[in-house]
Amino acid sequence: MKYLSRVFWLGIGCTFLFPLYWMITMSLKSKSEAYNNPFGIPYSWDWINYSEALSKYHFFVYFENSLIYTIGTIAITLTTGSMLAYCLSRMQWRFNSAALLYVSLGLIVPIEVVLIPLFQLIKWLHLKDSYWGLILPYSGFAIASCVLMLFAFLRSLPKELEEAACIDGTNVYQTFFRIIFPIVTPALMTQCVLLFMRIWNEFPLAFIIASKDQFRPLTVGLLSFFVSVGVSDWGLIGATMVLSSLPMIIVYMIGNERIENALTAGAILK
């Protein structure tokens, strides 16, 4: 029974890996082989698909844009989110519980629900077709999960840390940046991995806000490339899919353990 269970879960795991296998093998096939041998191993590896994808897909332009959006969102979210989580978890003030409840509501509001008013607001602020037009909404939607995760982490720290820092004559900002911030570094690294995967794969908001080609991230650029190529060259399409997915795959392989830790971080939330 134990071996049957392992075989069963191994089969389930292979079903999740099959799209990755299909994408990689398809990127190494010629036009004719992509139709004649869609799921098998390539007879001859056609690496020219990658060079054509880099020349026709504008990969480096889209890659730079995705990197700007991701790094900018991570920097703003972690800085403001860690400060807010510190205020909510370590300080006692009048509207503490109300502020925590308000932040928690951000978890149940998807981007698609507020897409139209958000678009009008960005257009009114003249941020459409700019980097800030996506970085600021991304940060606003990501800050709720960041605050709640760090809130749970900070609640577990002893209050003697602030008391000792106060005796040494530090103010609240020095206490946070010199003592608390280094302690929560593991939780911040976990958030970096989660935010990277979320922003790198985001499509609906980027498709509407970044209408100009020079501001499009990889996800939107990949769609426009598919429309221009059509379904005549699956090898070229597979190569662009591999190039677009490779950064996220690398980040996930490096930080998969941190993602598992993040899933249980809310267990100590009280």
C-alpha positions as a Markdown table, in Angstrom:
| # | Residue | x | y | z |
|---|---|---|---|---|
| 1 | Met | 0.0 | 0.0 | 0.0 |
| 2 | Lys | 2.9 | 2.3 | 0.8 |
| 3 | Tyr | 4.5 | 1.8 | -2.6 |
| 4 | Leu | 1.2 | 2.2 | -4.4 |
| 5 | Ser | 0.8 | 5.6 | -2.7 |
| 6 | Arg | 4.2 | 6.7 | -3.8 |
| 7 | Val | 3.5 | 5.6 | -7.4 |
| 8 | Phe | 0.2 | 7.5 | -7.3 |
| 9 | Trp | 1.8 | 10.7 | -6.1 |
| 10 | Leu | 4.7 | 10.3 | -8.5 |
| 11 | Gly | 2.2 | 10.1 | -11.3 |
| 12 | Ile | 0.5 | 13.2 | -10.1 |
| 13 | Gly | 3.8 | 15.0 | -9.9 |
| 14 | Cys | 4.6 | 14.0 | -13.5 |
| 15 | Thr | 1.3 | 15.5 | -14.7 |
| 16 | Phe | 2.5 | 18.9 | -13.2 |
| 17 | Leu | 5.9 | 18.6 | -14.9 |
| 18 | Phe | 4.5 | 17.6 | -18.3 |
| 19 | Pro | 3.8 | 21.3 | -19.4 |
| 20 | Leu | 7.4 | 22.1 | -18.6 |
| 21 | Tyr | 8.6 | 19.1 | -20.6 |
| 22 | Trp | 6.4 | 20.0 | -23.5 |
| 23 | Met | 7.5 | 23.6 | -23.6 |
| 24 | Ile | 11.2 | 22.7 | -23.5 |
| 25 | Thr | 11.0 | 19.9 | -26.2 |
| 26 | Met | 8.8 | 22.1 | -28.4 |
| 27 | Ser | 11.3 | 24.9 | -28.4 |
| 28 | Leu | 13.9 | 22.5 | -29.9 |
| 29 | Lys | 11.8 | 21.4 | -32.8 |
| 30 | Ser | 11.5 | 22.6 | -36.4 |
| 31 | Lys | 8.2 | 23.7 | -37.9 |
| 32 | Ser | 7.5 | 20.3 | -39.5 |
| 33 | Glu | 8.6 | 18.2 | -36.5 |
| 34 | Ala | 6.4 | 20.3 | -34.2 |
| 35 | Tyr | 3.3 | 19.0 | -36.1 |
| 36 | Asn | 4.6 | 15.5 | -36.8 |
| 37 | Asn | 6.1 | 14.8 | -33.3 |
| 38 | Pro | 4.3 | 17.2 | -30.9 |
| 39 | Phe | 4.9 | 15.3 | -27.6 |
| 40 | Gly | 8.0 | 13.2 | -28.3 |
| 41 | Ile | 11.7 | 14.0 | -27.8 |
| 42 | Pro | 13.1 | 16.1 | -30.7 |
| 43 | Tyr | 14.9 | 14.0 | -33.4 |
| 44 | Ser | 17.4 | 16.9 | -33.9 |
| 45 | Trp | 17.8 | 19.8 | -31.5 |
| 46 | Asp | 17.0 | 23.0 | -33.4 |
| 47 | Trp | 18.7 | 25.8 | -31.2 |
| 48 | Ile | 18.1 | 28.4 | -33.9 |
| 49 | Asn | 14.6 | 29.0 | -32.4 |
| 50 | Tyr | 16.2 | 30.7 | -29.5 |
| 51 | Ser | 18.3 | 33.1 | -31.6 |
| 52 | Glu | 15.2 | 33.9 | -33.7 |
| 53 | Ala | 13.1 | 34.5 | -30.5 |
| 54 | Leu | 15.7 | 36.9 | -29.2 |
| 55 | Ser | 15.8 | 38.9 | -32.4 |
| 56 | Lys | 12.1 | 38.9 | -33.2 |
| 57 | Tyr | 10.5 | 38.9 | -29.7 |
| 58 | His | 12.2 | 42.0 | -28.2 |
| 59 | Phe | 13.0 | 39.9 | -25.3 |
| 60 | Phe | 15.5 | 42.2 | -23.6 |
| 61 | Val | 13.1 | 45.2 | -23.7 |
| 62 | Tyr | 10.3 | 43.2 | -22.1 |
| 63 | Phe | 12.7 | 41.5 | -19.7 |
| 64 | Glu | 14.0 | 44.9 | -18.5 |
| 65 | Asn | 10.5 | 46.2 | -18.0 |
| 66 | Ser | 9.5 | 43.1 | -16.0 |
| 67 | Leu | 12.6 | 43.5 | -13.9 |
| 68 | Ile | 11.9 | 47.2 | -13.2 |
| 69 | Tyr | 8.3 | 46.4 | -12.2 |
| 70 | Thr | 9.4 | 43.5 | -10.0 |
| 71 | Ile | 12.3 | 45.2 | -8.2 |
| 72 | Gly | 10.3 | 48.5 | -7.7 |
| 73 | Thr | 7.3 | 46.7 | -6.3 |
| 74 | Ile | 9.5 | 44.6 | -4.0 |
| 75 | Ala | 11.4 | 47.6 | -2.7 |
| 76 | Ile | 8.3 | 49.7 | -2.0 |
| 77 | Thr | 6.3 | 46.8 | -0.5 |
| 78 | Leu | 9.0 | 45.5 | 1.8 |
| 79 | Thr | 9.9 | 49.0 | 3.1 |
| 80 | Thr | 6.4 | 50.2 | 3.8 |
| 81 | Gly | 5.0 | 46.8 | 4.7 |
| 82 | Ser | 7.7 | 46.1 | 7.3 |
| 83 | Met | 7.2 | 49.5 | 8.9 |
| 84 | Leu | 3.4 | 49.1 | 9.1 |
| 85 | Ala | 3.7 | 45.6 | 10.4 |
| 86 | Tyr | 6.1 | 46.8 | 13.1 |
| 87 | Cys | 3.6 | 49.6 | 14.1 |
| 88 | Leu | 0.7 | 47.1 | 14.3 |
| 89 | Ser | 2.5 | 44.4 | 16.1 |
| 90 | Arg | 4.8 | 46.2 | 18.5 |
| 91 | Met | 3.1 | 49.5 | 19.3 |
| 92 | Gln | -0.2 | 50.2 | 21.2 |
| 93 | Trp | -2.3 | 53.0 | 19.7 |
| 94 | Arg | -5.9 | 53.8 | 19.5 |
| 95 | Phe | -6.8 | 52.5 | 16.0 |
| 96 | Asn | -4.5 | 49.5 | 16.0 |
| 97 | Ser | -7.1 | 46.8 | 15.6 |
| 98 | Ala | -9.1 | 48.9 | 13.0 |
| 99 | Ala | -5.9 | 49.4 | 10.9 |
| 100 | Leu | -5.1 | 45.7 | 11.0 |
| 101 | Leu | -8.7 | 44.9 | 9.9 |
| 102 | Tyr | -8.5 | 47.4 | 7.1 |
| 103 | Val | -5.2 | 45.9 | 5.9 |
| 104 | Ser | -6.6 | 42.4 | 6.1 |
| 105 | Leu | -9.5 | 43.4 | 3.7 |
| 106 | Gly | -6.8 | 43.8 | 1.0 |
| 107 | Leu | -6.5 | 40.1 | 0.8 |
| 108 | Ile | -10.1 | 39.6 | -0.4 |
| 109 | Val | -10.2 | 42.3 | -3.1 |
| 110 | Pro | -8.8 | 41.0 | -6.4 |
| 111 | Ile | -7.4 | 43.3 | -9.0 |
| 112 | Glu | -10.1 | 42.4 | -11.5 |
| 113 | Val | -12.8 | 43.9 | -9.3 |
| 114 | Val | -11.3 | 47.4 | -9.1 |
| 115 | Leu | -9.8 | 47.4 | -12.6 |
| 116 | Ile | -12.0 | 50.1 | -14.1 |
| 117 | Pro | -11.8 | 52.6 | -11.3 |
| 118 | Leu | -8.1 | 51.9 | -10.9 |
| 119 | Phe | -7.6 | 52.6 | -14.6 |
| 120 | Gln | -9.5 | 55.9 | -14.3 |
| 121 | Leu | -7.4 | 56.9 | -11.3 |
| 122 | Ile | -4.1 | 56.1 | -13.1 |
| 123 | Lys | -5.3 | 58.0 | -16.2 |
| 124 | Trp | -6.3 | 61.0 | -14.0 |
| 125 | Leu | -2.9 | 61.0 | -12.3 |
| 126 | His | -1.2 | 60.8 | -15.8 |
| 127 | Leu | 0.6 | 57.6 | -14.8 |
| 128 | Lys | -0.7 | 55.5 | -17.7 |
| 129 | Asp | 2.1 | 54.1 | -20.0 |
| 130 | Ser | 4.7 | 54.7 | -17.3 |
| 131 | Tyr | 6.6 | 52.5 | -14.9 |
| 132 | Trp | 4.9 | 54.0 | -11.9 |
| 133 | Gly | 1.5 | 53.2 | -13.4 |
| 134 | Leu | 2.1 | 49.6 | -12.6 |
| 135 | Ile | 4.6 | 49.7 | -9.7 |
| 136 | Leu | 2.2 | 51.6 | -7.4 |
| 137 | Pro | -0.9 | 49.4 | -7.9 |
| 138 | Tyr | 1.3 | 46.3 | -7.6 |
| 139 | Ser | 2.6 | 47.6 | -4.3 |
| 140 | Gly | -0.8 | 48.5 | -3.1 |
| 141 | Phe | -2.2 | 45.0 | -3.7 |
| 142 | Ala | 0.8 | 43.2 | -2.4 |
| 143 | Ile | 1.2 | 45.1 | 0.9 |
| 144 | Ala | -1.7 | 43.3 | 2.7 |
| 145 | Ser | -0.1 | 39.8 | 2.5 |
| 146 | Cys | 3.3 | 41.3 | 3.4 |
| 147 | Val | 2.0 | 43.1 | 6.5 |
| 148 | Leu | 0.1 | 40.1 | 7.8 |
| 149 | Met | 3.0 | 37.7 | 7.4 |
| 150 | Leu | 5.5 | 40.1 | 9.0 |
| 151 | Phe | 2.9 | 40.9 | 11.7 |
| 152 | Ala | 2.8 | 37.2 | 12.7 |
| 153 | Phe | 6.6 | 37.0 | 12.6 |
| 154 | Leu | 7.1 | 40.2 | 14.7 |
| 155 | Arg | 4.5 | 39.1 | 17.3 |
| 156 | Ser | 6.8 | 36.2 | 18.2 |
| 157 | Leu | 9.7 | 38.4 | 19.1 |
| 158 | Pro | 10.4 | 39.3 | 22.8 |
| 159 | Lys | 9.5 | 42.9 | 23.8 |
| 160 | Glu | 12.8 | 43.0 | 25.7 |
| 161 | Leu | 14.5 | 44.0 | 22.4 |
| 162 | Glu | 12.8 | 47.4 | 22.3 |
| 163 | Glu | 13.3 | 47.8 | 26.1 |
| 164 | Ala | 17.0 | 47.2 | 25.8 |
| 165 | Ala | 17.2 | 49.5 | 22.8 |
| 166 | Cys | 15.3 | 52.3 | 24.7 |
| 167 | Ile | 17.8 | 52.0 | 27.6 |
| 168 | Asp | 20.6 | 52.5 | 25.1 |
| 169 | Gly | 19.0 | 55.7 | 24.0 |
| 170 | Thr | 17.8 | 54.7 | 20.5 |
| 171 | Asn | 14.6 | 56.2 | 19.0 |
| 172 | Val | 11.9 | 54.2 | 17.3 |
| 173 | Tyr | 13.5 | 54.5 | 13.8 |
| 174 | Gln | 16.9 | 53.4 | 15.0 |
| 175 | Thr | 15.3 | 50.5 | 16.9 |
| 176 | Phe | 13.5 | 49.3 | 13.8 |
| 177 | Phe | 16.4 | 49.7 | 11.2 |
| 178 | Arg | 19.3 | 48.6 | 13.5 |
| 179 | Ile | 17.6 | 45.8 | 15.6 |
| 180 | Ile | 14.3 | 44.7 | 14.2 |
| 181 | Phe | 15.0 | 44.9 | 10.5 |
| 182 | Pro | 18.0 | 42.5 | 10.6 |
| 183 | Ile | 16.0 | 40.0 | 12.6 |
| 184 | Val | 13.1 | 39.9 | 10.1 |
| 185 | Thr | 15.4 | 39.4 | 7.1 |
| 186 | Pro | 14.4 | 35.7 | 6.6 |
| 187 | Ala | 10.7 | 36.7 | 6.4 |
| 188 | Leu | 11.6 | 39.5 | 4.0 |
| 189 | Met | 13.5 | 37.1 | 1.8 |
| 190 | Thr | 10.4 | 34.9 | 1.7 |
| 191 | Gln | 8.3 | 37.8 | 0.7 |
| 192 | Cys | 10.9 | 38.7 | -2.1 |
| 193 | Val | 10.4 | 35.2 | -3.6 |
| 194 | Leu | 6.6 | 35.4 | -3.4 |
| 195 | Leu | 6.4 | 38.9 | -4.8 |
| 196 | Phe | 8.8 | 38.1 | -7.6 |
| 197 | Met | 6.6 | 35.2 | -8.7 |
| 198 | Arg | 3.4 | 37.2 | -8.4 |
| 199 | Ile | 4.6 | 40.3 | -10.3 |
| 200 | Trp | 6.5 | 38.4 | -12.9 |
| 201 | Asn | 3.3 | 36.5 | -13.9 |
| 202 | Glu | 0.8 | 39.3 | -13.6 |
| 203 | Phe | -1.1 | 39.9 | -16.8 |
| 204 | Pro | -4.6 | 41.7 | -16.6 |
| 205 | Leu | -3.4 | 45.0 | -15.1 |
| 206 | Ala | -0.3 | 45.1 | -17.2 |
| 207 | Phe | -2.3 | 44.5 | -20.4 |
| 208 | Ile | -4.5 | 47.5 | -19.7 |
| 209 | Ile | -2.1 | 50.0 | -18.2 |
| 210 | Ala | 1.0 | 49.3 | -20.3 |
| 211 | Ser | -0.5 | 49.8 | -23.8 |
| 212 | Lys | 2.7 | 51.0 | -25.3 |
| 213 | Asp | 5.3 | 48.5 | -26.4 |
| 214 | Gln | 8.2 | 50.2 | -24.6 |
| 215 | Phe | 6.5 | 49.7 | -21.2 |
| 216 | Arg | 5.2 | 46.1 | -21.7 |
| 217 | Pro | 6.4 | 43.4 | -19.4 |
| 218 | Leu | 7.2 | 39.8 | -20.6 |
| 219 | Thr | 3.6 | 38.5 | -20.1 |
| 220 | Val | 2.0 | 41.2 | -22.3 |
| 221 | Gly | 4.9 | 41.1 | -24.8 |
| 222 | Leu | 4.5 | 37.3 | -25.1 |
| 223 | Leu | 0.8 | 37.7 | -26.1 |
| 224 | Ser | 1.6 | 40.3 | -28.8 |
| 225 | Phe | 4.3 | 38.0 | -30.1 |
| 226 | Phe | 1.9 | 35.1 | -30.3 |
| 227 | Val | -0.6 | 37.2 | -32.2 |
| 228 | Ser | 2.1 | 38.2 | -34.8 |
| 229 | Val | 3.5 | 34.7 | -35.2 |
| 230 | Gly | 0.2 | 32.8 | -35.1 |
| 231 | Val | 0.2 | 29.0 | -34.9 |
| 232 | Ser | 2.6 | 28.4 | -37.8 |
| 233 | Asp | 5.8 | 28.1 | -35.8 |
| 234 | Trp | 5.4 | 26.2 | -32.5 |
| 235 | Gly | 9.2 | 25.8 | -32.1 |
| 236 | Leu | 9.6 | 29.6 | -32.0 |
| 237 | Ile | 6.7 | 30.0 | -29.7 |
| 238 | Gly | 8.1 | 27.3 | -27.3 |
| 239 | Ala | 11.5 | 29.1 | -27.3 |
| 240 | Thr | 9.9 | 32.4 | -26.3 |
| 241 | Met | 7.9 | 30.6 | -23.6 |
| 242 | Val | 11.1 | 29.1 | -22.2 |
| 243 | Leu | 13.0 | 32.4 | -22.2 |
| 244 | Ser | 10.1 | 34.2 | -20.4 |
| 245 | Ser | 9.6 | 31.4 | -17.8 |
| 246 | Leu | 13.3 | 30.8 | -17.1 |
| 247 | Pro | 13.8 | 33.6 | -14.5 |
| 248 | Met | 10.8 | 32.6 | -12.5 |
| 249 | Ile | 11.8 | 28.9 | -12.6 |
| 250 | Ile | 15.3 | 29.8 | -11.3 |
| 251 | Val | 13.9 | 32.0 | -8.5 |
| 252 | Tyr | 11.4 | 29.2 | -7.5 |
| 253 | Met | 14.2 | 26.6 | -7.4 |
| 254 | Ile | 16.2 | 28.8 | -5.1 |
| 255 | Gly | 13.4 | 29.9 | -2.8 |
| 256 | Asn | 11.0 | 27.0 | -2.8 |
| 257 | Glu | 11.7 | 26.2 | 0.9 |
| 258 | Arg | 11.0 | 29.8 | 1.8 |
| 259 | Ile | 7.6 | 29.6 | 0.1 |
| 260 | Glu | 6.8 | 26.5 | 2.2 |
| 261 | Asn | 7.7 | 28.5 | 5.3 |
| 262 | Ala | 5.5 | 31.3 | 4.2 |
| 263 | Leu | 2.5 | 29.1 | 4.0 |
| 264 | Thr | 2.7 | 28.3 | 7.7 |
| 265 | Ala | 3.8 | 31.7 | 8.8 |
| 266 | Gly | 0.2 | 32.7 | 9.6 |
| 267 | Ala | -0.3 | 29.8 | 12.0 |
| 268 | Ile | 1.1 | 31.9 | 14.9 |
| 269 | Leu | -1.2 | 34.9 | 14.1 |
| 270 | Lys | -3.2 | 35.7 | 17.1 |
